[in-house]
Every structure is written in C-alpha cells, then in structure tokens.
Amino acid sequence: MCGCVTRPSQRWRCGRKANRSGSEWWGHSLRLWRGPGVKDYWRSVKGRPSLAAGLLLLVLVVTACQRGGTRSGGDQIAVSTRGPGMKRAALETLQFPAPRTFDLRHVNPQAFAAALGNDPVRIFEFVRDTIAYEAYRGVLRGPKGVLLAMAGNSVDRAALLASLLEHAGQQVRFVRGTLPDREATDLVTSMWAPRPQSSASQTLGEVPQSLKASTDAFVASTRRSYAIVRERLREAKQPTSRNLTSTLKALIVDAQSHYWVQWAKEGTWIDLDPSFGDATPGRTYAKAEETFTTLPDSLFHRVSIRVRVEEVTDASPATRTLLTYEGKAASLSGIDLVLFHQPENWRGPAASVPGAISAAIEDTGRLKPVLVIGEEILIGDVFLQKAKTTGIGGVSSLLRRDARGTTGIVVAEWLEFDFLAPGGTRETVTRDLLDVVGKLRRVAKQPLTLEEVVSRTQGDKAVNMARAVYSLLFTTGRIDTAHFSQLAEDAAPHEGEAPDIRRALRRINVAFVATSDGLLPRLYRPGGTAVVFYPDTPRLTITELSALSGILRIGIDLRRNWSRAVAIRSQDDVFLASVFRGVMDGALEWILIEHIVGALREKHGWPMVVSTSSVFDQAGADRVPFLLLPRDNEQLQGGVAHEGLVRVREEVDQGYLAIVPQRPVSVSGLPRFAWWRIDPRTGETTGVTDDGLHQAIELNVEHNKSTGETTITWREFVGNAVNLATTQTVTVATGSLEMGRFLGALLTAARVINETVVR
C-alpha cells in the first residue's frame, strides 16, 4: 500500500513521496522483505509459512504507511505531534501470561497489566506512548476495544487506564473537565500525525508466489469496480450534497469534553492524564469539574439484539419476539457471539456427545434460538418451524396457540439490532434469517395461503434453521495489526476430534476486519487532503455457516460496516475515499472466502463464489452497460429476478444511489444480479447481492448424499460450550498458518491497490 502511483494528477497514496512509478514502487516494496532475520520468521509447516510470518507482513505494510509529513497535503492547518501514541512500544516485547493467538483472546486488560508487571508507572507510560487519540463521542470501545484499536477518545483511554490499574491492584476514580481550545486542537490534529512502526515489521521475506493469483484478483477487482462506480457518479454529477458533521471544528468540540484518571497512592489522589506525549503523573490539562468512581451510564453506546419471528395462524400472520439482549457496546467489543437453534427439549450444553444426541431424539418440529455471548448462554422461546402433516389434528391443530406458547408455523425469522448512541440517536439494523414468503409477496401484501405455507415448510428442501450458525463480531474500533506479531502455532487436533467451527468462523470475521482496517487506515492525495478512517460507532460483521435447504453456504455479511472518514478540509475527498473503501471491502470479502474454500471448490466442482465484485467483473467481461439508479431506471432491462429488482428499488426509494448492471449475468449457469449501494450524504458504499445480503461472498454447494463427501460437522460447532447431534464433516481451511499467510499477502498487494486513481 506504500507509495504506488500511476498518474501525476490527483492520485491517492499512503504518505510516501510520489516520485516513483507504480512498477518502481512495487520493486522497492519487494526489496523491503529481504532484510535480516528472514529465516527466523519464515518457518514452514507442511510447506506453509507460519502465522507469525504472514501477519508480520501485514504489520509492515500498515505501519510503513503511517510515515509521512506533519501537514496534510496542501492543508494550512499544522498537524500536531503533541498527541499520545507517538512512542509506540513494541508489543512483541511484552510477555503475556497466555499464548498470543489469531483469535486475539490475549488482547485484554488483565493480560496487558500482567505483561506490564502490574506497575502503575509503566501502565501510565504505556497508555501515553502507545495508545493514540481518535475523536468521537461517549464510551464506545471500553478497555478491550481500545487495546484492539490501540486508540480511543479521552474517556475510553481513561477507561483503559483505570482497568489496567485495577487489574494491577490499584484504586482509581474518574475525573471530567473541559479541555482548552489549543489542547483540543492539538489532540484532534494528532490523528494525522505519522506513527512509529513496529520493530518486528522489517525482518520478513517475500510473499509466496502461490498467493499471487489471489492478490492479483483482489487488486484487479477493486480497480475495475471503483472505476465503474466513480465514472457513473461523475456522469451524473453526484453527489450533490455533503454530510459536514465531521468537520475539524466539530471534532474539536467533541475533544473538549475531557476525562482522565486519579490514582490513590498512599492516601493521596494523583492525577494521571496520558492525553499528550509530555504527560507525567500529577500533571493535568484541564480543570477538574467532577469526579466519580464509575463512568455514568449515559456516556455509553448501547446495543440491543432481538430474534423475532412471523407466524402464520388460523387467523392472520403475527410477529413475536423470542429472545432479547441489551448491553453496552464496549462489553461486546471483540468478543465471541454465536447464534444457532436447538430442539425445544434442549436444556443447555451437554456434558457429552451421547447426551447431546439423546436430547435431540424427539423431532417435534419445534426449535428455540440460542445466543452465546462469551461464556453466557441465552435461550429463547420455542417456535414451530416444520409442521407434521399426519397424526391427530394435522396442520390445522398446529395453527392455534398450544401449551408450549407457539402460535403457528414460522414463515420468517429476523435478527434485529438497535444501536443507541449517547444523546439518544438510534439506528435499527435487520438481518433476514428465514423468509419463505419472499420479498415480492411482502411488497405486494399478499400473504401465503395455508397450502403454500405447508408446501414451503415441508420436505428435504425446506429450510431447517437447526443447520445454521451465525458468528457475530462487533468491533468498536480498528483491529490493530500489531497484535498479530509472534503468534503461537495452533495445537494439533486430537484424532477424531471435531473441528471447532466457532473458532473458525471467528477467525474469518477477524481476518476480514483486520485486513480491511490494515489496508486503508488513511489515504493521502498530493495537493489534497489526508483522509483518516476509524469507527465512531459499533460495526457488525456476520459470518454464516449453514446447510439450509440441503445447500452448504459460507458467507460474510457486512451488516453494519461504517468507518468514519475525517479530513482537515475537503469533504469531496472524504466522500470519494469512503466510496473507495466500500468497493475495496467488497473485493476483500470475495477474495477472502475464495481463498478459504477455493481448494475445496476446485476439488468438488463447487460453483463460483457469488459477490457484488464477481457479478461486476462478469458484467464487464460480457460488456454489459452499468447504470446509476434512480437516474437510469428506464434503462434497466428485463430478466432481473423479481426479488432483486424489488430490493434495489426499495433501497433507491429510501434515498440511496445504486450502481447496477443493465441486466443479470450468468454465474455458474444461474442469472445473478448485484449492486453497489451508495449513501449520497457520506459516500458509504456497500455491495448487495440479489438476495439482500450486504456481502461480497456467497457459496452454495449441493451436498452429495451418495458418497458422503463435502458434508459439514455440526457436533461441537461452538467448541466446548454447546454440542449438536448431527455428525457430518467438512474441512474448511481456516487454520492459523493458512489465514496468516493469506492476510500477509493481501496487505502486500495493497501497494498495488494504491495505483488506483481516486479523483
């Protein structure tokens, strides 16, 4: 990602001098990998590079891109170097009490406090020198989220410092004040300052040639799709408005609400404010206005989760909430959340596989949702998914309320999220889990008949929610690539041990988020603006592994993927940078899943991965024109599946722009349709496929029942927490070594990505 340019006018780069051609920069970048110590990092296990090697490649690319000048190309406002995080400690020198793993379980305040010797002074200096500042409102990330991002606002940084000190056995309290204009300005502009790079990031060799095809496809797809999107926007003279909420002035106002910590030492409260590089214990930058032992609840971002169903009864369709959860976003940051369904007589984790099997003997057709949040297990109410058509009463008796509380056959299930920011701003996001009615019938307000309900919920091809698991990853900040250095190798599985699908899905989520964040932490355009990206609200990524309707599917859904883009002056640059990031994320999703399942797809003849990026690539190869909706509504040709057409028009009616192929294209012999959805206010860009998923990857695989091949393991699919009864198996390549090698190669390819012209 470092220094690749192709044209002398209005090109994006990542902070290096633009005096080389793209090929010269590529050659220069490769030479960086030939430093000393290569043999120490490039160990092979069965011919594959180690996880440490792959992820340290990732660290080098990202941290090298942080170097640059102290002004944002052409801006008149100086970038301050007074801020925190300017003397970044090498995390690989810290000795953690537990192994460092790709799952990032070692990234927690207790482990970091121990690694810092539980020394209050070392802890203070670590937060001051290593944890950078980012402007946003309220307590968003919490201690774990700040550690994952290695950055936070003043109240989140104070929360981290307090947590580290408390784990070290110290007593603390919080202080609030108002930061003067000068200090607030210096704090905010320090976000554009260059950051030191990890010392371990200069000792690696070249990325293996075996990954070149994947990285080349990633680069080419990003270039092609962005060129199409940018050209359609330019032709229509879009956008015509801007979201100006992230101006420098607004960021400074946010920064003036200032928090720090006081430490009880020998009966005296000592101020600890690590907000600037020259901070020392006892020094403050604002007058104390209020102290408190815990942070007020009103400061916290909050998240609510609901599982809701629609049931068909003998009267009319009705909705019911089966499961709810509400908590602080900081408490969910970076932890495991898994949603799945179990038979109605399941009472919790089984002590053994036989126990799990015996608990599921009775097939009543009733299920209940189960949400695992870390070590906590929430069990929802029972619902009827599949009616028995024989026996006393038949279907009709099942369409009335019974003793179990069910009210009818479920024809739709939704996973809903409410995101509540301090001050009361609320956003609701919905993910469809099941819908046998279909978008077209819903828009036309035509409910299913009883006969249709029965036919669509019976048989081998009916959707079975018991064969689906959804891994939810909430991130409240970037995932800093420094955490991926010197990771431990995976322990070899015991013979006959079922794969831990929970860990595999989490790794896919972490891989996507960390790579996306590492590819574009910031963009520079000579003579223009430096644009910095960071989340200022919770993000949500959902990885799905399911065998619904007899079809295996592995997919990533970017249900809420917004990263704030901030610049010191030009809002035009911010808009286009956000568009570019969204398109790049679409290509990244596609290539990530292709890498994970590519070998299996080739071996078994599986169909191509379906994505917005792949649909656009195919449309380009077929010379299909691209349209901007709503401007080109009349040019959209027939053949678009009704469901896809309804979805894209619904989004356009909500005020979004959509860039679409003029007609569907053939992917693995089936007509598919997809579009780039663009928010005209902010530039937020999301790839959407014709089934409505906010994703760039969808793999559908027919299960071969005659040979038993390509089946999937559901037993112990969430590790030791929960067991399921069925015992089918498939190998998904998500081991640490494989994931690490691939991520390193992707970030090396980022150098070539920067040849893309954003103007």
C-alpha positions in Angstrom: 0.0 0.0 0.0 3.0 2.2 0.2 3.7 4.8 -2.4 2.2 3.2 -5.5 1.1 5.8 -8.0 0.2 5.7 -11.7 -0.6 9.3 -12.8 0.8 12.7 -11.9 -2.6 14.2 -11.2 -4.9 13.6 -8.2 -3.7 10.2 -7.1 -4.1 8.6 -3.7 -1.2 7.2 -1.8 -0.4 6.4 1.8 2.0 9.1 2.8 5.3 8.5 0.9 6.8 10.8 -1.7 5.2 10.3 -5.1 8.3 10.3 -7.2 8.3 6.7 -8.4 6.3 4.9 -11.0 4.0 2.1 -9.9 6.4 -0.6 -11.0 9.3 1.1 -9.3 7.4 1.3 -6.1 6.5 -2.4 -6.4 10.1 -3.4 -6.9 11.1 -1.2 -3.9 8.4 -2.8 -1.8 9.6 -6.3 -2.6 13.2 -5.3 -1.6 11.9 -4.4 1.9 11.1 -8.1 2.5 14.7 -9.2 2.0 16.1 -7.9 5.3 18.0 -9.8 8.0 16.2 -12.4 10.1 14.1 -13.9 7.3 14.8 -17.4 8.4 13.6 -16.7 11.9 10.2 -15.8 10.6 9.7 -17.9 7.5 9.3 -21.3 9.1 7.4 -24.0 7.1 4.9 -26.4 8.4 3.9 -28.8 5.6 5.2 -26.3 3.2 3.2 -23.4 4.5 4.7 -20.2 6.1 4.0 -19.6 9.7 1.2 -17.4 11.1 3.8 -15.1 12.6 5.3 -14.5 9.2 2.1 -13.9 7.4 0.8 -11.4 10.0 4.1 -9.6 10.4 4.0 -8.9 6.7 0.6 -7.3 7.5 2.2 -5.2 10.2 5.0 -3.9 8.0 2.6 -2.7 5.3 0.3 -0.9 7.6 2.9 0.7 9.8 5.1 1.7 6.9 2.1 3.6 5.6 1.9 5.7 8.7 5.1 7.7 7.9 4.9 11.0 6.2 5.0 14.7 6.7 3.4 16.7 9.5 1.0 18.5 7.2 -1.9 17.1 5.3 -1.1 17.7 1.7 -1.8 21.3 1.0 -3.8 22.0 4.2 -2.9 25.2 6.0 -3.6 23.7 9.5 -0.5 22.1 11.0 -0.7 18.5 12.3 0.3 18.3 15.9 2.8 15.8 17.2 1.9 16.5 20.9 -0.7 13.8 21.0 -0.4 10.4 22.6 0.7 7.2 20.9 3.8 8.8 19.4 6.4 6.5 21.1 4.7 3.2 20.3 6.0 0.3 22.3 6.8 -3.0 20.5 4.1 -5.3 21.6 6.2 -8.3 20.7 8.5 -7.5 23.6 5.7 -7.9 26.2 5.4 -11.3 27.9 1.8 -12.2 28.2 0.5 -14.8 30.7 -1.3 -16.7 27.9 -0.3 -17.5 24.3 -0.9 -14.9 21.6 -3.4 -16.4 19.1 -5.1 -15.3 16.0 -8.4 -15.2 17.9 -6.9 -12.3 19.9 -8.0 -13.6 23.2 -4.8 -12.3 24.7 -5.9 -8.8 24.0 -7.5 -7.9 27.3 -6.6 -5.5 30.2 -5.7 -8.3 32.7 -3.1 -9.8 30.3 -1.7 -6.4 29.4 -1.5 -5.3 33.1 0.4 -8.5 33.9 2.7 -8.0 30.8 3.5 -4.5 32.2 4.5 -6.0 35.5 1.4 -4.6 37.3 3.5 -1.4 37.6 1.3 1.8 37.8 4.0 4.0 36.3 4.7 1.5 33.4 1.0 1.2 32.8 0.6 5.0 32.6 3.5 5.4 30.2 2.2 2.5 28.0 -1.2 4.3 27.6 0.5 7.7 27.0 3.1 6.4 24.5 1.2 3.6 22.7 -2.5 4.3 22.7 -3.3 7.0 20.1 -6.2 9.5 20.1 -9.3 9.4 17.9 -12.3 11.8 18.2 -15.8 10.5 18.8 -18.5 10.8 21.5 -19.0 8.7 24.6 -17.8 5.4 25.8 -17.7 3.3 22.7 -14.8 0.8 22.9 -14.1 0.2 26.5 -10.8 -1.2 27.7 -10.7 -4.3 25.4 -11.8 -2.3 22.4 -9.2 0.4 23.0 -6.5 -2.2 23.2 -7.7 -3.9 20.0 -7.6 -0.5 18.2 -4.6 0.9 20.0 -6.6 4.2 20.0 -9.6 5.9 21.6 -11.1 9.1 22.8 -10.3 10.6 26.2 -13.0 8.8 28.1 -12.2 5.4 26.5 -8.5 5.9 27.1 -9.3 6.8 30.7 -11.4 3.6 31.0 -8.5 1.6 29.7 -6.0 3.2 32.1 -8.4 2.6 35.0 -9.0 -1.0 34.1 -5.2 -1.7 33.8 -4.6 -0.1 37.2 -7.4 -2.0 38.8 -6.1 -5.3 37.5 -2.8 -4.3 39.0 -4.5 -4.0 42.4 -4.8 -0.2 42.5 -7.7 2.1 43.4 -8.8 4.7 40.9 -11.6 7.2 40.1 -12.5 9.2 37.1 -12.3 13.0 36.5 -14.1 15.2 34.0 -13.2 18.6 32.8 -13.2 20.9 29.7 -10.1 20.9 27.5 -9.0 24.4 26.3 -9.2 25.2 22.6 -5.4 24.9 21.9 -5.1 21.5 23.6 -8.3 20.2 22.0 -7.0 21.3 18.5 -3.6 19.6 19.1 -5.3 16.4 20.3 -7.5 16.3 17.2 -4.9 17.1 14.6 -2.6 14.5 16.1 -4.8 11.9 14.3 -3.0 12.9 11.1 0.5 12.6 12.6 2.8 9.8 11.5 3.0 6.9 13.9 6.2 4.8 14.6 6.3 1.4 13.1 6.8 -1.9 14.8 10.4 -3.0 15.1 9.5 -6.5 14.1 8.0 -5.4 10.8 11.3 -5.1 8.9 12.5 -8.7 9.0 10.4 -10.6 6.6 10.9 -12.2 3.2 8.7 -12.1 0.1 5.2 -13.3 -0.1 5.0 -16.8 -1.6 4.3 -17.0 -5.4 1.4 -19.4 -4.7 -0.7 -16.5 -3.4 -0.1 -14.2 -6.4 -3.3 -15.2 -8.2 -5.4 -14.3 -5.2 -3.8 -10.9 -4.6 -3.8 -10.1 -8.3 -7.6 -10.8 -8.4 -8.1 -8.7 -5.4 -6.3 -5.7 -6.9 -7.9 -6.0 -10.3 -11.4 -6.4 -9.0 -11.0 -3.3 -6.7 -9.7 -1.2 -9.6 -12.4 -2.3 -12.1 -15.3 -1.8 -9.7 -14.1 1.5 -8.4 -13.6 2.8 -11.9 -17.2 1.9 -12.8 -18.6 3.5 -9.7 -16.6 6.7 -10.0 -17.5 7.1 -13.7 -21.2 6.7 -13.1 -21.1 9.2 -10.2 -19.1 11.7 -12.3 -21.5 11.4 -15.3 -24.5 12.2 -13.0 -22.6 15.0 -11.2 -23.1 13.1 -8.0 -23.0 13.7 -5.1 -24.8 17.0 -4.8 -24.7 17.2 -1.0 -22.4 16.5 1.8 -22.5 15.3 5.4 -20.5 18.0 7.2 -20.7 16.6 10.7 -17.1 15.5 10.7 -15.5 18.9 10.1 -12.4 19.9 12.1 -14.5 22.2 14.3 -17.0 19.5 15.2 -14.1 17.1 16.1 -12.5 19.8 18.4 -15.9 20.3 20.2 -16.0 16.6 20.8 -12.5 16.6 22.2 -13.2 19.4 24.7 -15.2 17.0 26.8 -12.2 15.6 28.6 -11.7 12.7 31.0 -8.7 11.3 33.0 -8.0 9.2 36.0 -6.9 9.8 39.6 -4.8 7.1 41.3 -5.0 6.6 45.1 -1.3 6.5 46.2 -0.5 6.5 49.9 -3.7 8.3 50.8 -3.4 10.9 48.1 -5.2 11.2 44.7 -2.6 11.5 42.0 -3.8 12.8 38.6 -3.0 10.5 35.6 -3.8 12.2 32.3 -2.0 10.4 29.5 -3.5 12.6 26.7 -0.3 14.2 25.5 3.2 13.0 24.8 4.7 15.2 27.5 2.3 14.0 30.2 3.6 13.0 33.6 1.9 11.7 36.8 0.4 14.7 38.6 0.1 16.9 35.6 -3.4 17.9 34.2 -4.5 19.8 31.1 -8.0 20.8 32.2 -9.6 21.9 35.5 -11.4 19.2 37.3 -15.2 19.8 37.3 -16.5 16.4 38.5 -15.2 13.1 39.9 -16.9 9.8 40.1 -16.0 6.2 40.9 -17.6 4.7 37.8 -18.5 6.3 34.4 -22.1 7.3 34.1 -24.4 5.0 32.1 -25.5 8.0 29.9 -22.0 8.1 28.3 -22.1 4.6 26.9 -23.1 3.4 23.4 -25.5 0.6 23.7 -26.6 -2.4 21.6 -29.8 -4.4 21.7 -30.3 -7.8 20.0 -33.6 -9.4 19.2 -34.7 -12.6 17.5 -38.2 -12.1 16.0 -40.4 -14.4 14.0 -43.5 -14.1 11.9 -46.0 -16.9 12.4 -49.0 -18.0 10.3 -52.0 -18.9 12.3 -55.6 -19.8 11.5 -56.3 -16.0 11.7 -53.6 -13.9 10.2 -49.8 -13.6 10.3 -48.4 -12.2 13.6 -45.0 -11.4 14.9 -43.4 -12.5 18.1 -40.1 -11.7 19.9 -38.3 -14.9 21.0 -35.1 -13.6 22.5 -33.7 -10.3 23.6 -30.4 -8.9 24.9 -29.3 -5.4 25.8 -25.9 -4.2 26.8 -23.1 -1.8 26.4 -21.2 -1.8 23.0 -18.0 -1.8 25.0 -18.9 -5.1 26.6 -19.4 -6.7 23.2 -16.3 -5.3 21.6 -14.2 -8.1 20.1 -15.8 -11.0 22.0 -17.5 -14.1 20.6 -21.2 -14.1 19.9 -22.8 -17.1 18.2 -26.4 -17.6 17.3 -27.9 -21.0 16.4 -31.1 -23.0 17.0 -31.7 -26.2 19.1 -34.6 -28.6 19.6 -37.2 -27.4 22.1 -36.2 -30.1 24.7 -32.6 -28.9 24.7 -31.7 -27.5 28.2 -28.1 -26.3 27.8 -24.6 -27.6 27.0 -24.4 -31.3 27.1 -21.7 -33.0 29.1 -21.0 -35.4 26.3 -21.8 -36.1 22.7 -24.2 -39.0 23.7 -26.0 -36.6 26.0 -26.5 -34.2 23.1 -27.7 -36.9 20.8 -30.2 -38.3 23.3 -31.6 -34.8 24.0 -32.5 -34.4 20.3 -34.2 -37.8 19.7 -37.7 -36.4 19.7 -38.3 -34.4 16.4 -41.2 -32.2 17.2 -40.5 -29.6 14.6 -40.1 -27.0 17.3 -36.9 -25.1 17.8 -35.6 -22.3 20.0 -32.8 -19.7 19.3 -29.7 -19.8 21.4 -27.3 -16.8 21.7 -23.9 -17.4 23.1 -22.2 -14.2 24.3 -18.7 -15.1 25.5 -19.4 -17.6 28.3 -23.1 -16.6 28.7 -25.8 -18.6 27.1 -29.3 -17.1 26.4 -32.1 -19.4 25.4 -35.1 -18.0 23.6 -38.8 -19.1 23.3 -39.9 -22.1 21.3 -41.3 -21.8 17.8 -42.7 -24.2 15.3 -40.7 -24.3 12.0 -42.0 -27.5 10.5 -45.5 -28.9 10.9 -46.3 -32.5 10.8 -48.9 -33.3 8.2 -50.1 -36.5 9.8 -51.4 -37.5 13.1 -54.1 -36.2 15.4 -55.3 -32.8 14.2 -52.7 -32.5 11.4 -51.6 -29.0 10.3 -54.8 -27.2 11.4 -54.3 -28.1 15.1 -50.8 -26.6 14.9 -52.1 -23.2 13.7 -53.6 -22.4 17.1 -51.9 -21.5 20.4 -50.8 -24.5 22.4 -49.4 -25.2 25.8 -45.9 -24.5 24.6 -46.7 -20.9 23.6 -46.4 -21.4 19.9 -49.0 -19.7 17.8 -48.4 -21.1 14.3 -45.9 -22.1 11.8 -42.9 -19.7 11.4 -42.6 -18.3 7.9 -39.9 -15.7 8.7 -37.2 -15.0 11.2 -35.2 -11.9 11.7 -32.2 -10.9 13.7 -32.6 -7.3 14.7 -30.0 -4.9 16.2 -30.6 -1.5 17.8 -27.6 0.8 18.1 -28.2 3.6 20.6 -25.6 6.4 20.8 -25.2 8.8 23.8 -27.7 11.6 23.3 -30.5 9.2 22.1 -29.7 8.7 18.4 -30.9 5.2 17.4 -30.4 3.0 14.4 -32.1 -0.3 13.7 -30.4 -2.9 11.5 -32.2 -6.1 10.4 -30.7 -9.3 9.0 -33.1 -11.8 7.4 -32.5 -15.4 8.7 -35.5 -17.0 7.1 -38.3 -15.8 4.8 -40.5 -18.4 3.0 -42.9 -15.6 1.9 -40.4 -13.7 -0.2 -39.8 -10.0 -0.8 -42.1 -9.8 -3.8 -45.1 -11.2 -1.9 -44.4 -8.9 1.1 -44.2 -5.8 -1.0 -47.5 -6.8 -2.8 -49.0 -7.5 0.7 -50.1 -11.0 -0.5 -49.8 -13.4 2.5 -49.3 -17.1 1.8 -52.2 -19.5 1.8 -52.3 -22.4 4.2 -51.5 -24.8 1.4 -48.5 -22.6 0.4 -47.2 -22.5 4.0 -47.3 -26.3 4.2 -45.6 -26.9 0.9 -42.8 -24.4 1.6 -42.1 -25.7 5.1 -42.1 -29.5 4.3 -39.7 -31.8 2.5 -36.0 -32.2 2.2 -35.6 -28.8 0.5 -37.4 -26.9 3.3 -35.2 -24.6 5.3 -34.0 -26.1 8.6 -32.7 -23.4 11.0 -31.1 -26.1 13.1 -28.5 -26.4 10.5 -27.2 -22.8 10.6 -24.7 -21.0 12.8 -24.1 -17.3 12.7 -20.9 -15.8 14.2 -21.3 -12.1 15.2 -18.3 -9.9 15.6 -18.9 -6.4 17.0 -15.9 -4.1 16.6 -15.9 -0.6 18.1 -12.5 0.5 16.6 -9.9 -0.8 14.2 -8.2 -4.1 14.9 -4.5 -3.0 15.0 -2.2 -5.3 13.1 0.5 -5.1 15.8 -1.5 -7.7 17.8 -0.7 -10.3 15.1 3.1 -10.5 15.7 4.7 -13.6 17.3 1.5 -15.6 17.5 1.5 -19.1 18.7 1.0 -22.0 16.4 -2.3 -23.9 16.5 -2.2 -27.1 18.6 -2.6 -30.2 16.5 -6.2 -31.6 16.9 -6.6 -34.9 18.6 -7.5 -37.9 16.4 -11.3 -38.0 15.8 -11.8 -34.5 17.3 -14.5 -32.5 15.6 -13.3 -29.1 14.3 -14.1 -26.1 16.4 -16.4 -24.2 13.9 -16.9 -21.4 16.4 -13.2 -20.6 16.3 -13.1 -21.0 12.5 -15.9 -18.5 12.0 -14.4 -16.0 14.4 -11.2 -16.2 12.5 -12.9 -15.4 9.2 -14.5 -12.4 10.9 -11.2 -11.2 12.4 -9.4 -11.8 9.2 -11.8 -9.6 7.2 -11.9 -6.7 9.8 -8.2 -6.7 10.5 -7.3 -6.8 6.8 -9.8 -4.1 5.8 -8.6 -1.8 8.6 -5.0 -2.5 7.7 -5.4 -1.8 4.0 -6.9 1.7 4.5 -6.1 3.3 7.8 -5.7 6.5 5.9 -5.3 7.9 2.3 -3.3 10.9 1.1 -3.7 12.8 -2.1 -0.9 15.2 -3.1 -2.2 18.7 -3.0 -5.4 17.5 -1.4 -6.5 16.1 1.9 -5.3 13.3 4.2 -8.4 11.2 5.0 -8.2 9.1 8.2 -10.6 6.2 8.7 -11.8 4.9 12.1 -15.1 3.6 13.5 -17.1 6.0 15.7 -20.0 3.7 16.2 -20.2 -0.2 16.6 -19.6 -2.2 13.4 -21.1 -5.6 12.9 -19.8 -8.5 10.7 -21.8 -11.7 10.5 -20.2 -14.9 9.2 -22.6 -17.7 8.4 -22.1 -21.4 8.0 -25.3 -23.2 7.1 -26.9 -26.1 5.2 -30.3 -24.6 4.7 -32.5 -26.4 2.1 -29.7 -29.0 1.7 -27.3 -26.4 0.4 -24.0 -25.6 2.2 -23.3 -21.9 2.4 -20.3 -19.9 3.8 -20.7 -16.2 3.8 -19.7 -12.9 5.2 -22.3 -10.2 5.7 -21.2 -6.7 6.4 -24.4 -5.8 8.2 -23.0 -2.6 9.6 -19.6 -1.7 8.3 -19.3 2.1 8.5 -16.0 3.7 9.4 -15.8 7.4 9.9 -13.8 9.3 7.3 -12.3 12.6 8.5 -10.2 15.2 6.8 -9.0 18.6 7.8 -10.6 20.4 4.9 -12.1 18.8 1.7 -15.4 17.0 2.1 -15.2 16.0 -1.6 -12.1 13.9 -0.8 -13.8 12.3 2.2 -16.8 11.3 0.1 -14.7 9.6 -2.6 -12.4 8.0 -0.1 -15.4 6.4 1.6 -16.7 5.1 -1.8 -13.2 3.6 -2.5 -13.1 1.9 0.9 -16.5 0.3 0.4 -15.6 -1.1 -3.0 -12.3 -2.4 -1.7 -14.1 -4.1 1.2 -16.4 -5.8 -1.3 -13.4 -7.2 -3.2 -11.8 -8.2 0.0 -14.8 -10.3 1.2 -14.9 -12.1 -2.1 -11.2 -13.0 -2.2 -11.1 -14.0 1.4 -13.8 -16.7 1.1 -12.4 -17.7 -2.3 -9.1 -18.4 -0.5 -10.6 -20.3 2.4 -12.8 -22.6 0.2 -11.0 -22.4 -3.1 -9.3 -25.7 -3.0 -12.5 -27.5 -2.0 -14.4 -25.7 -4.7 -11.9 -26.9 -7.3 -11.9 -30.4 -5.9 -15.6 -30.9 -5.8 -16.7 -28.7 -8.7 -18.5 -26.2 -6.5 -20.0 -23.2 -8.1 -18.2 -19.8 -8.2 -18.4 -17.5 -5.2 -21.2 -15.0 -5.8 -20.5 -11.4 -4.9 -21.1 -7.9 -6.0 -17.4 -7.8 -7.1 -17.7 -11.0 -9.1 -21.0 -10.0 -10.7 -19.5 -6.7 -11.8 -16.4 -8.5 -13.1 -18.6 -10.8 -15.1 -20.7 -8.0 -16.4 -17.6 -6.1 -17.5 -16.4 -9.2 -19.4 -19.8 -9.5 -21.0 -19.8 -5.8 -22.0 -23.0 -5.2 -20.1 -23.5 -1.4 -19.5 -23.7 -0.1 -15.9 -26.5 2.2 -14.7 -26.9 4.7 -11.9 -30.3 4.4 -10.2 -32.6 6.2 -9.9 -31.4 8.3 -12.9 -31.4 5.3 -15.3 -34.4 3.5 -14.1 -36.0 3.3 -17.5 -32.8 1.6 -19.0 -32.9 -1.4 -16.6 -33.7 -4.4 -18.8 -35.9 -7.4 -18.0 -34.6 -10.6 -16.6 -33.7 -9.2 -13.2 -35.2 -11.6 -10.7 -38.2 -10.0 -9.1 -36.8 -10.3 -5.6 -33.6 -8.5 -6.6 -35.5 -5.8 -8.5 -37.8 -5.2 -5.5 -34.8 -4.9 -3.2 -32.8 -2.5 -5.2 -35.8 -0.3 -5.9 -36.7 -0.3 -2.2 -33.2 0.9 -1.4 -33.4 3.6 -4.0 -36.8 4.8 -2.6 -35.0 5.2 0.7 -32.7 7.7 -0.8 -29.7 5.6 -1.7 -27.9 5.6 -5.1 -27.4 2.2 -6.7 -24.9 1.3 -9.5 -26.1 -1.8 -11.3 -25.5 -3.9 -14.4 -28.2 -3.2 -17.0 -29.2 -6.9 -16.8 -28.3 -10.0 -14.8 -25.2 -12.0 -15.7 -24.6 -15.7 -15.6 -22.6 -17.0 -12.6 -22.2 -20.8 -12.5 -25.1 -21.1 -15.0 -27.5 -19.1 -13.0 -28.7 -15.5 -13.6 -27.4 -13.3 -10.8 -27.8 -9.6 -10.0 -25.9 -7.3 -7.6 -25.3 -3.6 -7.0 -23.2 -1.1 -5.2 -25.4 0.9 -2.7 -24.1 4.4 -2.0 -25.2 6.8 0.6 -25.2 10.2 -1.2 -24.6 12.1 2.0 -21.5 10.3 3.2 -20.1 8.1 0.4 -20.7 4.9 2.5 -20.7 2.1 -0.1 -21.9 -1.4 0.3 -22.1 -4.4 -2.1 -25.5 -6.0 -2.1 -26.5 -9.2 -3.9 -30.0 -10.0 -5.2 -30.8 -11.9 -2.0 -30.4 -8.8 0.0 -27.2 -9.7 1.8 -24.7 -7.0 2.5 -21.8 -9.2 1.4 -19.4 -10.0 -1.3 -19.3 -13.7 -0.9 -21.9 -16.4 -1.0 -21.0 -20.1 -1.6 -23.8 -22.6 -2.4 -22.8 -26.2 -2.5 -25.0 -29.2 -3.2 -24.5 -31.9 -0.6 -23.5 -35.3 -2.2 -25.5 -37.8 -0.1 -24.5 -40.8 -2.2 -20.7 -40.5 -1.5 -20.9 -38.7 1.9 -18.4 -36.2 0.6 -18.4 -32.5 1.3 -20.6 -32.8 4.4 -20.3 -30.5 7.4 -19.7 -31.1 11.1 -22.3 -29.6 13.4 -21.3 -31.5 16.5 -19.4 -29.2 18.9 -19.6 -26.4 16.4 -19.2 -23.9 19.1 -16.3 -25.6 20.8 -16.8 -26.8 24.4 -19.8 -24.6 25.0 -22.5 -26.4 23.0 -22.9 -29.8 21.3 -25.2 -30.7 18.4 -26.4 -34.2 17.5 -25.6 -34.5 13.8 -22.1 -35.6 12.9 -21.4 -34.6 9.3 -18.0 -33.2 8.4 -16.3 -30.8 6.0 -12.8 -29.3 6.2 -12.7 -25.5 6.0 -9.2 -24.1 5.6 -9.2 -21.6 8.5 -6.1 -22.7 10.4 -3.8 -20.1 11.8 -1.0 -20.8 9.4 -3.2 -20.6 6.3 -5.0 -17.5 7.5 -1.8 -15.7 8.4 -0.1 -16.4 5.1 -3.1 -15.1 3.2 -3.5 -11.9 5.2 0.1 -11.0 4.8 -0.2 -11.5 1.0 -3.3 -9.3 0.8 -1.7 -6.4 2.6 1.4 -6.7 0.5 -1.0 -6.4 -2.5 -2.2 -3.1 -1.0 0.8 -1.5 -2.5 -0.6 -2.1 -5.9 -4.1 -1.1 -4.9 -2.8 2.4 -4.4 -2.2 2.7 -8.1 -5.9 3.2 -8.3 -6.8 6.8 -9.1 -9.4 8.4 -6.8 -10.5 11.7 -8.2 
